[in-house]
Amino acid sequence: MTQCIPIRDLKNTAAISEKVHASSEPITVTKNGYADMVIMSAEVYDRIRLYSVYEKLMEAENDITHGKTTDAAASLTGIRSKYGL
């Protein structure tokens, strides 16, 4: 479950750091009852960023499998002719 903390709790940086490192997902910081920002450990950030890369690779492989690709040389020729290069 997503954790939320009020912005006033950010004053105690040591406790926040412990909470962030103990959590396996980002923590939402609220201001006046509304989501204002998200904090996370570097480890969680790297995991999320790596997941994003894998997601894009899976999309690319799916495009290749379904033939949704074009030849690189043909693409470059088309771009050059379109922009007069």
MODA-V43055 format. One record per pair of residues at least 12 apart in sequence whose C-alpha atoms are under 8 Angstrom apart, sorted by the first residue. I is the first residue (numbers start at 1). J is the second residue. Records with the same first field share a line. If there is no record, write none. Layout:
I=J / J
//
This chain:
2=25 / 26 / 27 / 28
3=26 / 27 / 28
4=27 / 28 / 29 / 30
5=27 / 28 / 29 / 30
6=29 / 30 / 31 / 33
7=29 / 30 / 31
20=39 / 40 / 41
21=40 / 41
24=44
25=40 / 44
26=38 / 39 / 40 / 41 / 44
27=39 / 40
//
